[in-house]
Structures are given as C-alpha cells and as structure tokens.
Amino acid sequence: MFAITEENIDKVVVVNLSGRLDSIGAPEIESHCKNLIKEENKFLLIDMAEINYISSAGLRSLLLIAKAIKACSGTVVFCNLVPMVREVLKISGFEKILTIVADRTEAMEKF
C-alpha cells in the first residue's frame, strides 16, 4: 500500500509518503509532485519517514521530480529516510544528486 498526504508550512509544501515506493507508488508520487509544480509550488519537502522500500522505479521518480522542480528554479528536499532506503540512495549515487537531510527541521532550513 502506498499513500501520499500533504500539508503546507509557510511557502513549503510538505509531501508525506508511506508504504513502498515501487512500480505502483512511483508513478503516483511523480504525478502528484509534477502537479504541485504546475500549480507554481516551488518548494517541496518530501518526508520519507514511512517509506520502507524503494525500487529502481522509485529512484527514477525522485530524479524526475528533482529535475522538474529545478527546471522552474524551485527546490526539493528529501528527509527522514529510514536506513535501508538511505543505503539504496547512497549505493545508487543519488545522495550526490538529491538534497537529503536528516529531518524536517534541517529540511526547512534549505528553503
């Protein structure tokens, strides 16, 4: 099961994810975030505290979201990664491409 909720904190849209970020969840988050970007939201914080699995499809979606927001001079920050998901991002080299921080407090400082 994959779920997305969102909340607004000042000018930042916080997107909370839960479940598995795989071939089912990946298109959902990609579509959701691209719609937010189309609505001129330039600051996204993606809280992955409840993501317990990420596949290559999930990695691809994170990269496409980052590229889409960069194209409109926005910022996306990822936070609260569980150790296994963090390790996948590290091994795949995504830690060097994406802005990943420990928690929401640190994330909010990036905007």
Secondary structure, 3 states (H helix, E strand, C coil): CEEEEEEEECCEEEEEEEEEECCCHHHHHHHHHHHHHHCCCCEEEEEEEEEEEECHHHHHHHHHHHHHHHHCCCEEEEECCCHHHHHHHHHCCHHHHCCEECCHHHHHCCC
